[in-house]
């Protein structure tokens, strides 16, 4: 299986990087995983204009990545699921992409391109923390699917 996590984020060092790398290493036992952070001058400019312009800039960055894969979009208004339901998202897929939006979220048209729209919870968290939570759930999901004791 191939997994891509795509996020609107500037590439910068974070205190969460070691944990992200460790979780990606753990996941690599089950699947090939790639972390793609996207940010360009159009996003920077859009942030000075409006939330709507920002969402449009995010969509333009993400659009080339919507492909022949199962697309999961993380969104505050998405479905709240438990770890067992999350594991079902992974089950039997050849390729899956997770999209983490920018500070202003997603355009409605982009949300329609997702196969599943989920929420990590009702609290607001930074992109780096959301990515760590997502990585942990991916590993937990594979653990559930393979009856690995990690989930217990």
CORDA-V168109 format. One line per field, one symbol per residue. phi: phi as a letter, one per 40 degrees, with the letter a starting at -180 (. if undefined). psi: psi as a letter, one per 30 degrees, with the letter a starting at -180 (. if undefined). burial: + if it has 24 or more other C-alpha atoms within 12 Angstrom, else -. Layout:
# CORDA-V168109
phi: ???
psi: ???
burial: ???
This chain:
# CORDA-V168109
phi: .bbbbbacaccacaccdccdcccccccccbacbbbbbbaacccdcccccadcccdcccdcccdcccacacbbbcadccccbcccccdccccgccaabbbbccdbgbcdccdccccabbbcicccbccccdccccdccccccccccbfccdcc
psi: kkkkjkljkkjlklffeeeeeeeeeeeffelkkkjjkkkafeeeeeffdleeeeeeeeeeefeffjailjkkkkkeglkklleeeeefefkgkekkkkkjlafgblkeeeeffkfkjlkflflklleeeeeeeeeeeeeeeeeefghkfef.
burial: -++++++++----------+--++-++--++-+++-+++---+--+------++++++++++--++--++++++++------+--++-++----+++++++++++++--++-++-+++++------++-++++++++++++++++-------
